[in-house]
Amino acid sequence: MVDKKIREEVLPIKGYLLQEQKLIGLYVKGTLLKIEPQKIPQWLNKEILKGKFRGVVKLEVLNNRAVFYLVDLSSNQRWTILETES
């Protein structure tokens, strides 16, 4: 069965949670989204550490799951950072 997109929302990033120079979380809408460092490319992690990354978190709510993406606004590339099943 193909997932039907029910809702889509763009969430501004309010802050970053770093551990040992690696991104492990993002603050959006007053909530911490924990992510696994291996989900983010190393070059992107370096851009975030330098303060040069411009991006948002995009939430897509589908039939039976929600997917959070980290989106680079300059290139429109996106990386899946979290998926939840209902």
Legacy VTK file of the C-alpha trace (Angstrom):
# vtk DataFile Version 3.0
C-alpha trace
ASCII
DATASET POLYDATA
POINTS 86 float
0.000 0.000 0.000
1.302 3.449 -0.905
1.468 5.954 1.926
-0.849 8.908 1.416
0.501 12.249 2.595
-1.940 13.670 5.134
-0.019 16.733 6.287
3.255 18.529 5.650
4.845 21.132 7.895
8.091 23.120 7.782
9.645 23.672 11.214
12.398 26.229 11.845
15.439 24.940 13.727
15.828 26.784 17.050
19.053 25.087 18.185
21.424 22.169 17.925
22.478 19.539 20.457
26.093 18.494 19.954
28.138 15.785 21.631
31.839 15.370 20.920
31.596 17.652 17.847
28.704 15.617 16.377
25.109 16.635 15.875
22.850 14.410 17.993
19.704 16.521 18.198
17.723 19.471 16.867
15.435 21.799 18.779
12.216 22.557 16.882
9.016 24.048 18.333
10.357 23.682 21.873
11.008 19.962 21.405
14.277 18.074 21.114
14.420 15.663 18.170
17.196 13.172 18.913
18.977 11.840 15.844
21.705 9.317 15.232
24.945 11.033 14.142
25.456 8.592 11.257
22.258 9.877 9.607
23.989 13.192 8.854
26.838 13.311 6.292
30.186 14.322 7.781
30.521 17.387 5.520
27.102 18.620 6.682
28.044 18.105 10.322
31.120 20.326 9.709
28.960 23.048 8.126
26.654 22.985 11.155
29.634 23.248 13.529
30.953 26.252 11.578
27.522 27.913 11.733
27.214 27.944 7.933
24.213 25.630 7.571
20.857 27.153 6.634
18.066 24.663 6.926
14.758 23.563 8.376
13.101 20.381 9.545
10.286 19.175 7.326
7.613 16.929 8.806
5.508 14.695 6.572
2.600 12.878 8.190
1.598 9.841 6.169
-1.118 7.187 6.704
0.643 5.218 9.406
3.881 7.103 10.094
5.552 10.466 10.431
8.880 11.282 8.786
11.186 14.134 9.800
13.708 15.425 7.256
16.608 17.833 7.667
16.447 20.111 4.602
19.310 22.275 3.300
17.711 25.494 2.029
20.563 26.350 -0.355
20.530 23.054 -2.290
17.104 21.670 -1.299
18.768 18.353 -0.372
17.127 16.432 2.440
18.092 13.671 4.841
15.721 11.484 6.838
16.534 12.024 10.518
13.606 10.345 12.269
10.675 8.063 11.407
7.855 7.111 13.731
5.231 4.400 13.251
1.715 4.765 14.593
LINES 1 87
86 0 1 2 3 4 5 6 7 8 9 10 11 12 13 14 15 16 17 18 19 20 21 22 23 24 25 26 27 28 29 30 31 32 33 34 35 36 37 38 39 40 41 42 43 44 45 46 47 48 49 50 51 52 53 54 55 56 57 58 59 60 61 62 63 64 65 66 67 68 69 70 71 72 73 74 75 76 77 78 79 80 81 82 83 84 85
